[in-house]
């Protein structure tokens, strides 16, 4: 179809009224979470001290395909949703490709990313339950910013454990979180038992998401009327993020556009899982043959070089065991890694889909990621987040492949957010100071050695 607009918007009335859970569509479910003490599947009673009641219900759901979005969350969403699907005409022209490139833009809110979709939902449910405080972790700072916004809106206190190297690289992220009322503590810290233990074992560490999760969970469990909330990985987070894919599909359907390839950056899996949800549901029902590509950093390659195993979700080994692609909960990403996506594991749902062959994965070096980010910024006018730029890199690769073969494929990727808080990384790239680090097999083995020795 010709005359496709540069940006495709849905009207407010067309905004999705429910989320999609991919698990009920799957031919074989991901393994359940396992309690590390009993080695039995986690129950509601096991998870309730950590998470909000409604989130526990969503986490354990395996039968309901569609979950209604409460009106109180829809009212929040309407402040910045629906978000546009954009045709990257200028990027196509610069590449000289016959491919058509589209991206779903999630950076049109103050947090600058897709993370606000789940933050709003999780804080809403906490408010409904009567909770007064929440704790969380944040890596690049997007999740912490989003959660601070949601907590300010619903009136709940927030403590954010921010990966130390990110807190150093992104002081402006910290400032925004604090402006919205959140308390930021660089992790690992001396404010928790697990933080002090990690610092004693790794004095110079820049931290990891696994460290920050451990600290946030410890504080939540020791604080009255408080719960822990997580910005990626978990089933209920992917559920909330499915609004991304639903809006995308509805917008493309308006113009009879069917993607051949869908590409998403992958750290914990929330953006990728949300973007592909309705398309993957149809794929699982045999209604399409879309190619799904997860893109991760070469310095933190959980899918491409990890093991499919039961592992803890945090460095302190306090979470349930999850079967996922993982580098081991003791894995520490290199301090020179500036592109986010630092988590040692991957969403159990994404991991299972990858393991079963529905998703492929690629790892890319960060200098090449910033090459792609710069080209995108100069042609499309938006400075992309480093995380998003992993997807941009592979979208460009696919478009150039089409240029060689003459294929007129339709490529869709997720632009998860903007890069305006990532200027330290852009400065390092522009000054030629950015370097690539690819862990050796010996480096990865140190993380694999931390995998729990369990037989299930």
N, C-alpha and C positions, 0 to 999 in steps of 0.2 A: 504494500500500500504506500502511495506517495503522500506528501504533505503531512508527514508526522511532525508534530511540534517539537521544538527544542526541549521543552519541559512538559511532561504529562502529569497533570494534577488530578486527583480525585476531589469531589466536593465533600463537604463535611458529612453530608447524609450518606455518602458512599463509604465512609470509614468503617472498617471491620468492627463487628460487635461481639466477636468471640476470638479466642486464641485456638490454635491447632496444636495438638500433641501428636508427634509422629509415631510414638510407640504403638498405639493400637493399630496402626497401618502395617507395622513391621511383621514379617513372616516369623521371625524369632526375636524375642525380646532381649534387650541388654540384661546382663546378670544383675540381680538386686544388690543393693548395698549390704555389706556384711559387717556385723558387729564384731570388732576385733577381739573381744573377750570370749564371747560365746561361739563365734564363727557361724552364727545363724543369721538369716536375713533380718535387716533392721525393721523394727515395728514403729508404729506411731508413737508408742511410749518411749522408745529409744531416742527419737528425733525431736520430740516436743520440747525438751529442755533447751535445745539449741535454736530451733527455728519457730517462726510463727505457726499457729495451728493450721491455718488455711494453706500455707505453703507446704507443710508436711503432707497434707491431703493431696495437693497437686504433685508433689514429689513422688508419691507412691502410686499415683494413678497409672493404670495400664489398659483401661477399658474405654474411657470416655475420649472420643476423638476431638470433641469441641467443648471448650470451657467458656461460658459467658463472661464477658468483661463487665464488672460492676459499673454502674453509672458514675460513681465517684471517681473511678479511674478514667473513664471516658471523658469526663469533664476536664481532668488534668491533661489528657492527651490532646484535647482540642486546642490547647494553647500553642502547640507546635506541630500537630499532625492534621491532615495527612502530609507526608513529605513527598517531594517530586521524584519521578523517574526521569532521568535526563539522557537525551541522545548526544553522544560525544562527537558531534559533527567535526569540530575543529581537530580533535585528536585523530580521527579517521583520516582527515585530509593530510595532516602532518605525516602520518605513517604510510599514506598512499595505499591503503588496504581496501579490498572490496568488502571486508567484514563490516557489519553494523555493530557499533558498540553502545551499550546502554549502561547506566549506573544508577543505583538507588542511593539517594543522598540523605544521610542521617545526621548531618552536621548543623541543621538549622535550629539549634537551641543553644542556650548559654553554656551548657555542659560540653557542647561541641561533638557529641557522639550519640550512638544508638543506646547507650547504657541507661538513659533516662526512662526508656520503655519499661524495663524491669524494676528500676528504682522506684518509680511511682507506684507500681503494683505492690511491691514488697512493703513499702512504708504505709500505704493505704491499709493493708491487712494488719499491720502492727498497730495502727491507730484504732482499727475496729476492735482489736483484741484488748485494747486498754493499756498497751505497753507505753513506757515513758522514755526508753533509751534503746539505742541500737549501736552495735559495733560492726566494723567491717575492715577489709583490707583494700588497698588499691595499688596498682603497679604504675602504669603510666599516668594515673591520676584521673582518667575519664570517669571511672566508676565512683571514686570518692567525690568528685564534683557533682555528678548526677545525684548521688544519694544525699549529699548536703542540700541540694536544691529541693528534693522531695521532702526531706525532714523539715526544712524551713516552712514549706507549704503546709504540711500536715501538723506541725508543731511537736516534733519529737527530737530529743537530744541525740547527738551522734559523736562517736569517737572513731577516727580513721587511722589505721596503721598503714603508713605509706612506705613502700619499698625504699630503703635509704638512698640508693643511688638515684632514684627518680625524684625524691624530695630535694636532693642536691641539684639535679639537672633542671628541675621544673619548679622554681620558687613561686612562679605566678599561679600554677595550679594550686599549690598550697594556700596562696592568698585568696583565691576564689572560694575554696572550701571553707576557709575561716570567715570569709565575708558572709557566707550563708549560715554560719553558726556552728560548723563542725570543728572538732578538736583534732589536730593532726599530730601524730607521733611517728617519727621516722623509725622504720623497723629493719633489723632487730633492735630492740631497746632494752633498757634496764628497768622498765616498768612492769615486766611480767617475769614469772619464773622461767618460762620457755625462752624468752628473749635473752635473759641472762645466761642461760645454758648455751644457746647458739653463739652468743658473743664470746663465751669462754672457749668454745671449740673452734671458732672462726673469727678471731679478733678483727681482721681487716675486711670482713665481708661487706659487700654493698647491699646484701639482702636479697630476698626472693619473695615471690607471692606466697610460697609455702611457709616461709617464716612469718609473714604478716598475717596469714590466716590463723596460724597457731596462736599468735598473740591476741588477735581479736576474739577468737573463740574462748580463750582462757578468761578474758575480761568479761565476756558475756555471761559465762557460767557462774562467775563470782559476783555479779551485779544484780541487785533486785530489780524485777520488772523490766528486764532487758533481754534482748535476743540478738543473735548474730545473723547477718545477711550477706549473701555472696553475689558477686556480679557476673559470674560466668559458670561454666562447667555443669552445674546441677540441672536436673530435668525441668524444674519449674522456671528456671531462668530462660532456657530455650523456648519454653511454652510462651512466656510473655513476649519474647522477641519475635515470635511468629507473625506479629502484626506487620513486620517489615516485609516478609514474603507475601503476605496476603494483599497488602497495598500494591506491591510490585506487580503481582499477577493480575489484579483487577485493572491496573493502569494499562498494562500491555494487552490485556484481553480487549480493551476498548478499540485497539487498532489491529486486532488479529495478529499480534506479534508473539511468536513462540521461540524462546531462547534455545539455541543448540548447546551452548556452554554456559554454566553459571559458576562464578569464581568468587570465593570469599577468603579473607585472611582468617587464620585459625590460631588462636592462643589457647583459650579454654573452650571455645566453640560456640559462644552465644550469638555472635553476629552471623557466622556461617549457618548455624542451625536455624536461626530465625529467618534468614534470607531464603533458604532452600525449602522450608517446611511445606508449603502447599504444593510446590513442584515435586518434592520427594514423595509426598503422600500419593500423588498421581503416578509417579514412577513405580512405587511399590504396588500399585493397583494395575500396572501394565498399560498405563494410558500415555506414557511418553518415553522417550529414550534419551533424555537430556544427560549431558556429561557434566558431572559436578567435580570441581577441583578445589581442594583445600590448600592454602598457601601459608607456609610457616617459615620462621627465620632459620637459616642454616646453623645459627648458634644455639638454637633451642628446638631441635628437630624431633618432637615427640612422636609424630606419625611416621615420618620417613626413616627414623633410626631408633625409635623406642621399642619397648616390649609390650605386648598385649598381656597384661597381668593385673592381679589384684594389688592395689597400692593404697597408701594413705594419701589423702588430699592435701596434707600439710607436712611441713618439715618436723614439727613436734610430735607427729604420729598420734594425734588426738581424734581425728575424724574416723568415720566408718571406712572400711575397705571398699574401693571401687574398682571394678574391672575396666581398664581403660588402656589406651596407648600411653606409656609413661617413660620418662627418663629416670625414674626413681625419686622418691620424695626428698632425698638428700642432695639432688642435683642443684647446683648453683650456677646460673648463667653468667657468662663473662661480663665483667664490669664495663667493658667497652661497648656492650650491646645497647643501642639507643632507640631501637624501633618498637619497644613494647613486646607484647606476646611472649612474656617471660615464664609462663606457667609450666611446671614440669610434666603435666599430664594433659589429657584431652577429655572433653565431655564423653561419658559412657555411651550416649546415643550416637554421637558423631563417630566414636571409636568403633562401635558395632557396625554402623553403616559402612565404614571404611574397611573393616575386617571382612565384611560380607561382599565387598566389591562394588558397592553402589557409589562410592566416592573414591577419587584418586587424590594423591597428595604430592606437592612439590615443595622443596625448601630453596630459599634464595638468600644470597649474601646481602648485607645491609647497604653496601655502596651501590649495588645495582638497584636496590629498592629506592634509594634516594635519586638515582639517575631517572627512574621512572616517575617519581614524585615531581621532580623538577620539570620534566617534559609535560606532565599533566598540568601543573600550575601555569606554565607558559602558554599552553594551548587552550585550556578550559577555564582558566581564571580563578580556580579555587586552590588554595594551598592545602594539600591533603595531609591527614594524620599519617605518621610513619606506619602505623598498623595497617591502615587502608591501602597504603602504597605497595604492600606485598601483593595485594590482589591486582592493583594497577599493573605491576610488573608482569604478572602472568597474563593479564588481559592483552597487554602490548605484545607479549610473545605469541599469543594465539592469533592476534591480528596480523602480525608479520608472517606467521606460518600460512595464513590465508592468502597473503600477498604472493607468496611463493607458489602456492598450489592453485590459486584462482578461485578458491572456495568463497562463497558469499554467506558465511556463517553469521548468526546473530549471537553476540557475546554480551552477557550481563554480568556485572560485578557489583559488589557492595562497597560504596564509599562510606565507611563507618563514621567518619568524622573529619574535622578540620585540624590543621597542624599549627595553629597560631600559638599554642602553648608549648610547642616543641622546637623553639627557635635555637636552643643550645645545640640540638642535634643538627639542625640546618646550618648553623654557623660552623660546626665542625666539618660538615660535608663541604660547604662552600670554601673553607680554608684549606681543603685537602688534608685535613687531620683525621678524618674518619677512616677506620681500618676494619677489615673483616676478620672474624674469628670463627673457625669451624672446629668444634671439639674433636679430638682424636678418639679412637675407640677406647684408649686407656682412660681418657677424661670421662667418657660416658660410663665406663665400667664402675667408676667411683659412685655414680648415682645408682646404677643397677645393684650394687652391693647393699644399698639401703632398702631394697625391696623386701617386704615382710616374707618370712619363711612360713608360708601357710599351705596346707593341703586341704582342699575343699571337695 
